[in-house]
Amino acid sequence: MATVRKTITVTDQQDKWIKAQIEGGDFTNDSEYIRNLIRRDQVTQSEIDAIRSELIKGEQSGIPRAFDGDLFKEEMTAKHAAAKQGDT
């Protein structure tokens, strides 16, 4: 995989943090730690994008219907009771 050299500036406190992570043995150098942060951020952003997409689908799915909690409980109780009887 091709790499690109970047120069970044961090505060003294951030530098101490990075060095502590390396001294802790999880990373061998600054670059490895920074790449790990970027990978984690990419995963997080991907998860946020997926949630955002599902929220948009929900908003566009039509007019919301009232939720009847008691009816839901009855339906779930009946459904799971039937499934439990099928297990025996």
C-alpha positions in Angstrom: 0.0 0.0 0.0 1.4 3.4 -0.9 2.1 5.8 1.9 2.1 9.6 2.1 4.4 11.5 4.5 2.5 14.0 6.7 3.8 16.5 9.2 1.6 17.2 12.1 1.9 19.5 15.2 0.7 18.4 18.6 0.8 20.1 22.0 3.2 19.0 24.7 0.4 17.2 26.5 -0.6 15.3 23.3 3.0 14.4 22.7 3.3 13.0 26.2 0.0 11.0 25.7 1.3 9.5 22.4 4.6 8.6 24.0 2.8 7.0 27.0 0.8 4.8 24.5 4.0 3.7 22.8 5.7 3.0 26.2 2.6 1.0 27.2 3.6 -1.5 24.4 0.5 -1.2 22.3 2.3 0.7 19.5 5.8 0.8 18.3 6.0 4.4 17.1 4.0 7.7 16.7 2.9 6.8 13.2 1.4 3.5 14.2 -0.6 5.2 17.0 -1.9 8.0 14.7 -2.9 5.4 12.0 -4.8 3.5 14.6 -6.7 6.6 15.7 -7.6 7.3 12.0 -8.8 3.7 11.5 -11.0 3.9 14.6 -12.4 7.3 13.4 -13.2 5.7 10.1 -15.1 2.9 11.7 -17.0 5.3 14.0 -17.9 7.6 11.0 -19.1 4.6 9.1 -21.3 3.6 11.9 -22.7 7.1 12.3 -23.4 7.2 8.5 -25.3 3.9 8.7 -27.4 5.2 11.6 -28.0 8.5 9.9 -29.1 6.6 6.7 -31.6 4.4 8.7 -33.0 7.5 10.5 -33.6 9.1 7.1 -35.3 6.0 5.9 -37.5 6.0 8.9 -38.4 9.7 8.5 -39.3 9.0 4.8 -41.3 5.9 5.5 -44.6 7.6 6.0 -46.9 8.9 8.6 -46.1 7.5 12.0 -48.7 5.4 13.7 -49.6 5.5 17.4 -47.8 2.9 19.5 -50.0 0.8 21.8 -47.6 -0.6 24.4 -50.2 -2.9 26.0 -51.1 -4.4 22.6 -47.5 -4.9 21.8 -46.9 -6.7 25.1 -49.9 -9.0 24.4 -48.7 -9.8 20.9 -45.2 -10.6 22.1 -46.4 -12.7 25.0 -48.6 -14.7 22.6 -45.8 -15.0 20.0 -43.2 -16.2 22.5 -45.7 -18.5 24.3 -46.4 -20.2 21.0 -42.7 -20.5 20.2 -42.0 -21.9 23.6 -44.8 -24.5 23.1 -43.2 -25.5 19.8 -39.9 -26.2 21.6 -41.4 -28.9 23.9 
